[in-house]
Amino acid sequence: MKIAIIDGLNQDMGLKILFPEADYFISRIEFDKTSCLQKYNIEMKTDWSIINDKNYDYLFIIIPLYDTNKCAKFFKQEVFDILQKELLIINNNNFKKVFIFDNYDYDYDPNNIVKNDKINLFFKRFYNKTKYYADNVIPFPFIMFGEKELIEKIDTNIKFCNDENKLNRVFWSGSLYCHTDNQYPCLRNRKFTYTQIMSHSNNHVFNPGRLPYETFLQEMNKSKISLDLLGVGCPNMRTFEILTTNSLLFREYSELVWPFPEEFSEETIFKNSEEYIDKLNNLLQSRELYIKCLINQQYIVEKYFNVTWIRNYIFKYINI
């Protein structure tokens, strides 16, 4: 089985980590990922002319599809041009299967942007449980974009304290913004949510500001609870940082679909500042409840947040 991965802007090398035997093609480097390249001994290829059905059985494409929508507020000509080159490769060949991994923030159906019978499946980062998707769209929240890969985060074994006797605080350190897009539409107002939370006395939030990354992770690990506010897309890097540092994930409610049946504890999810205070107080006051939620989280992370399970999840659709 020969796999070609096209990641035009080198946004997420997670698939290459999952499938080290695959060839990895880019157009240009958007972020400096030298450490990841060296850690996994990744070779980046730029000659797309060799991507054909004679050399490869399967084609995986990573692309933020909404960036190719010419009517969108955040349209990017470069990404549009990359997609046209990829569609040309798809149309001129007969791969056994073509999978597109859409890492954009929004929760649209990718079929509304790209219609092509040769695309077998879309793996969608933000798959919304309240929306309708075509049968060829499946949830895949393990991709993103930026300087760090979610798969690398999952695959990095850092020794953290697993003792439940952590500092009685809620760790938060992150950017606060209001993202608006009236065309999609999308509104994410972290500033408002954080202000509402902080307006309550005894909120136990520990916000040390910007920290060196390893210090940031250590402080998160030492905290009993870590706060995850909604980003523009779901999930965000913070979600994975919390889950892999063994702090209890306390997150703002989203409609994100995870690709497994188990659910994170309802006591750790809040919809507004009132629920935030009530549920936080319950977690801080009841050691039994806190440990129950933490054990449930640890079970989910150990079972699903690993390279083997995620690779097999993709393999399942290769073999169908």
C-alpha positions, 0 to 999 in steps of 0.5 A: 500500500503506497500513500501520497500525502499532500499538505500544500502549506505544511500546516499539519504533519500529523498524517505523516506521523500516523503513516511514516511509510507515506510520502509527504508533499508540500508547496511551501513552508508556512510555519517553522517546524524544524523540531518536528521534522527532525524528531520524526525524520520527515522528508518534504517532497516538492515534485508533485509530478510524481503523484499519480496512480502508478506510484501511489494507491491512496491520496491523502490531502490536508487543506483548509477548504473554506480558504478556497471559497472566493465568496468568503471573508477570509478567502486565500488565493494561494490555497485556492490555487493549491486546490486546483492543482490537487483536483487536477491530480485527482481527475487525471488519475484513478487512485484506489481512494482519495481522502481530504482532511479539512482542517478549517475552523468552521463546521460546514459540509465540505461538499458545499465547497468541493464536488468531485465523485473521485473524492471518497471521504472528507475527514472533518475537523469540526463536525457539528452534531446539530448539522446535516452532513453528507454520508461521505463526511466523518469526524476527525478532530485530530488535525489543525494548523499552526506551529504544533501538530495535534498528533505530535502533542498526543505522541509526546510522552512528558512525565507529569504528576498523576497525583490527584492532590493538585493545586486547588485552582483553575489554570488559564493562559491564552489569547482573548478575542472576538472573532466575527464572520457575518458571511458564514456566519460565525461569532466567537467572543472569548473576551465576553466569556472570560470577563463574565467568569472573572466577574464572579468572586472566588472563581479560582482562576490562575492566569500567569500570562505568557510563559515558556511552553514547557513551564506552561505545561508544567503549571497546567499539570500542577493545576487541579482544573484547566479552563478551555474556552471555545476557539474559532474552531473546535477542538483547539490546541488547548483542548489537547494540551489539557488532556495530555497534561492530566489536568481536568478539562473544564470546557465551554460547551460546543457541538463538536462530535468526537469519533468515539462513543464515550463522552467526557463528564457532563459535570465538566462542561458549562454553557454560561457563567452561572453554570461555570460557577455552579459546576466549578464549585461542585468539582472543587468541593467534592473530591469524589466527583473530581476524581470520578471525572478525572478517571473518566477523562483518563480512560478516554485519553488512554483509549483514543488519544494515541497514534495506534487508535487514530491510525486504525480509525483511518485504516478502517475507511481505507478497508471499507 
